[in-house]
Amino acid sequence: MSLLDRYLAREILLPFAAGLLFLTQVLLATQVLAQGDVLLGSGVSLLDVLLVALDLTPHLLGYVLPVSFLLGCVLGVGRLAEDRELVALGAAGISPARLVKVPLLVGLGAAAVALWLSLDVEPAGLRAARLRVDEVVKKNVSADVRPGVFYEEIPGLTLYAEQVSGGTWRHVLISDHSDPRAPLLALADGGRLEPAGAGETMQLVLQGGEIHREEAGAGDYVIASFARASVAVGLGGALGERNRLTGSPFELRADEIAALAAERGARDPEEGRRWRAFLHRRVAGPVGILAFALLAVPIGASRRGGRAFGYAATLLSVIGYYAVMRLGEGLAQRGVLAPWLGPHLGNVVGAVAGMAAVLLMSRRGAGAVR
């Protein structure tokens, strides 16, 4: 790599890294606030929030990497244009198109990392985040029981505790009406709710009490005493309602999406196309970084408008790219385009536009692209 290439790489990597850090923090903050009722609940620790944020980071990087890369390249090349260094290079016989080499090399590395994140790390991270948020919901359920207040957030159960201290209850009443034909009433001296591993259940542990149960159809009334009782309590739809990560298709690995496309496609060709298009979308996003590498130098080399032009052009390029990509994905789902082509439509359009801008810049010199 020549001295010029290393110089331009340094100019690109610094704003690229700064943009990556800033945009990731912004998206993480929005995700935490979107789940604020869960992640800022009474039973949550700072460690819980940090672990969820860490699990979500690979997914968010899929959106942030292309934008940060384009912004870094535009600012890096733009700095050379503002200082008239591109003019000096042209006077030395070096075409501005020569600068495209560095963004392509940096973009190739960024695209490889983004592809690895999209197909391997992101599904595992989202799965871990979903399970972790489920556990946080369970902690909140345990911590939200207040003394002297009926708690009815668990489907089919009503809890009442006269005293609550550190998650332990005193003088407890439990009304289980999940089965209307056989309602159950439990009275206990003490109790608590405990997480019971992955899934939708929690462990209700009671000490020293009795259970009253009535069989409505048979007319029987049963009373049983116990020293200690443990009951698996299902949270049902409560987890799905509170956990926004439930059901995300990005949690699926590439082989799982392919298998799902084959299975669903055998019954419904349209649904099979939808899943195949989604699989190629997972690849199209990282590959789009290379299309941005072609667009970056012409945008950054334009001196008219200064940095404001660079920021505006970057924003418009990103919006246009994702709009075309979603349009292509929709056409692929409807069978108008092949499933492999539709999600890559944004890449094709971006690459063609980038190469055309590079050729124009090469013929007219730096600043030709407005």
ABEGO torsion letter per residue (X at the ends): XBAAAAAAAAAAAAAAAAAAAAAAAAAAAAAAAAAAAAAABAABBAAAAAAAAAAAAAAAAAAAAAAAAAAAAAAAAAAAAAAGAAAAAAAAGBBAAAAAAAAAAAAAAAAAAAAAAAAAAAAAAAAAAAAAAAAAAAAAAAAABBBGBBBAABBGBBBBBABBBGGBBBGBBBBBAABAABBBBBBBABBBBBBAEBEABBBBBBBGBBBBBBBAAAGBBBBBBBABBBBBBBAEAAAAAABAABGBAAABBAAAAAAAAAAAAAABAAAAAAAAAAAAAAAAAAAAAAAAAAAAAAAAABABGEAAAAAAAAAAAAAAAAAAAAAAAAAAAAGABBAAAAAAAAAAAAAAAAAAAAAAAAAAEBGABX
